[in-house]
Amino acid sequence: MADAKESLTALQRRILHFFQEHPQAVETARGIAVWVGVEMETIAESVQDLLKRRWLTADETSAVTGYALTRDERLLAQIQNALESS
């Protein structure tokens, strides 16, 4: 699992900034890609890493997976610290 202190990639930073600006958003991988301005195929690794850190959550249905920002205050503080230090 990725350590919370590891630096973030530029794409991970963009994804986290999107969710910080829209904290109630639940978005598909395609939607995240549109919002951050990249091809959908390029975000899979970044999203998976953020899921491993538990900074994003995944809500799966039979047809689609929606991703959202964690609601855990401790993890939100980790996110803020990582964004400020990277």
ZIPEJO-V604218 format. One record per residue. N is the residue number from 1. RES is the residue in one small letter. SS is DSSP state (a for helix, b for strand, c for the rest). PHI is phi in whole degrees, -180 to 180 (999 if undefined). Layout:
N_RES_SS_PHI ; N_RES_SS_PHI
//
This chain:
1_m_c_999 ; 2_a_c_-71 ; 3_d_c_-79 ; 4_a_c_-61 ; 5_k_c_-86 ; 6_e_c_-62 ; 7_s_c_-70 ; 8_l_c_-93 ; 9_t_c_-75 ; 10_a_a_-60 ; 11_l_a_-68 ; 12_q_a_-61 ; 13_r_a_-61 ; 14_r_a_-64 ; 15_i_a_-63 ; 16_l_a_-66 ; 17_h_a_-62 ; 18_f_a_-57 ; 19_f_a_-70 ; 20_q_a_-67 ; 21_e_a_-74 ; 22_h_c_-132 ; 23_p_c_-64 ; 24_q_c_-94 ; 25_a_c_-67 ; 26_v_b_-124 ; 27_e_b_-131 ; 28_t_c_-77 ; 29_a_a_-59 ; 30_r_a_-62 ; 31_g_a_-64 ; 32_i_a_-61 ; 33_a_a_-58 ; 34_v_a_-63 ; 35_w_a_-62 ; 36_v_a_-94 ; 37_g_c_78 ; 38_v_c_-133 ; 39_e_c_-71 ; 40_m_a_-56 ; 41_e_a_-63 ; 42_t_a_-85 ; 43_i_c_-97 ; 44_a_a_-55 ; 45_e_a_-64 ; 46_s_a_-64 ; 47_v_a_-64 ; 48_q_a_-61 ; 49_d_a_-64 ; 50_l_a_-67 ; 51_l_a_-67 ; 52_k_a_-61 ; 53_r_c_-75 ; 54_r_c_71 ; 55_w_c_-82 ; 56_l_b_-115 ; 57_t_b_-116 ; 58_a_b_-122 ; 59_d_b_-119 ; 60_e_b_-99 ; 61_t_c_-117 ; 62_s_c_-66 ; 63_a_c_-108 ; 64_v_c_-156 ; 65_t_b_-114 ; 66_g_b_-106 ; 67_y_b_-112 ; 68_a_b_-144 ; 69_l_b_-73 ; 70_t_c_-56 ; 71_r_c_-105 ; 72_d_c_-72 ; 73_e_a_-61 ; 74_r_a_-64 ; 75_l_a_-70 ; 76_l_a_-62 ; 77_a_a_-67 ; 78_q_a_-61 ; 79_i_a_-60 ; 80_q_a_-61 ; 81_n_a_-63 ; 82_a_a_-65 ; 83_l_a_-67 ; 84_e_a_-74 ; 85_s_a_-97 ; 86_s_c_-103
//
